[in-house]
Amino acid sequence: MVFGNIDEITSNVIQLLMNHQPKPSLLHGDLWHGNTAMTVTGPIIFDPASYWGDRECDIALTELFGGFPPSFYEATTRCGRSMKVMRSAKISTIFTMC
């Protein structure tokens, strides 16, 4: 599988993240659909691997194994996520897999 020129990819990632200065957030650390459930009182998440970091890392994890319903991502935009920042979630996916 060919992904492209590593120098060009690196340069593009640097440009995308150059001004990205996230406020540290307490992250779940392992947020994927297998660590969620619905109860009679509403949704729950479990099996955390919590740490402080960029909230985009948790969003990136949600996209790795099938994702969450569209309403989840719509709610995150109502909480202040911009489309520009959401692009960094794709970059965060790479970080998450390392």
C-alpha positions in Angstrom: 0.0 0.0 0.0 1.4 3.4 -0.9 0.5 6.4 1.2 2.5 9.1 -0.5 5.7 11.0 0.0 6.5 11.1 3.7 8.2 14.5 3.5 5.1 16.0 1.9 2.8 14.3 4.4 4.9 15.5 7.3 4.9 19.1 5.9 1.1 19.0 5.5 0.6 17.8 9.1 2.9 20.4 10.5 0.9 23.1 8.6 -2.4 21.8 9.8 -1.3 21.6 13.5 1.0 24.7 13.6 -1.5 26.9 15.4 -3.5 24.1 17.1 -3.2 24.8 20.8 -5.7 22.6 22.5 -6.8 23.2 26.1 -5.9 20.0 28.0 -9.0 17.9 28.6 -9.6 14.8 30.8 -10.0 12.1 28.2 -11.6 8.7 28.4 -8.6 7.2 26.6 -10.3 4.2 25.1 -13.5 5.6 23.8 -15.0 3.3 21.2 -18.4 1.7 20.8 -17.3 -1.5 22.7 -16.9 0.6 25.8 -20.4 2.0 25.8 -23.8 0.7 26.8 -27.4 1.9 27.2 -29.1 1.6 30.6 -32.6 2.5 31.7 -31.3 5.9 32.8 -29.3 6.6 29.6 -25.9 5.9 28.0 -22.8 5.0 30.0 -19.1 4.6 29.1 -16.7 2.3 30.9 -13.2 0.8 30.9 -11.4 4.1 30.8 -7.7 4.6 30.3 -7.9 8.3 31.3 -5.2 10.9 30.7 -5.0 14.6 30.0 -4.7 15.6 26.4 -6.3 17.0 23.3 -10.0 16.1 23.1 -9.6 15.3 19.5 -7.7 12.1 20.5 -10.9 10.7 22.1 -12.9 11.7 19.0 -10.3 10.0 16.8 -10.7 6.8 18.8 -14.5 6.8 18.3 -13.9 6.7 14.5 -11.5 3.7 14.6 -13.9 0.8 15.0 -17.1 1.7 13.3 -17.8 5.0 14.9 -20.7 6.3 16.8 -24.1 7.5 15.6 -24.2 10.8 13.7 -26.0 12.4 16.7 -22.8 11.9 18.8 -20.7 13.9 16.3 -23.4 16.5 15.9 -23.4 17.0 19.6 -19.6 17.5 19.7 -20.0 20.3 17.1 -22.6 22.0 19.4 -20.0 21.9 22.1 -17.6 24.0 20.1 -15.8 21.7 17.7 -15.1 23.3 14.3 -14.7 21.6 11.0 -11.1 22.8 11.0 -10.4 21.2 14.3 -12.2 18.0 13.3 -9.7 17.5 10.5 -7.1 17.2 13.3 -9.0 14.2 14.6 -7.9 12.3 11.5 -4.3 13.2 12.4 -5.1 12.2 16.0 -6.1 8.7 14.7 -2.6 8.1 13.6 -1.2 9.2 17.0 -3.8 6.9 18.7 -2.6 3.8 16.7 1.1 4.3 17.6 
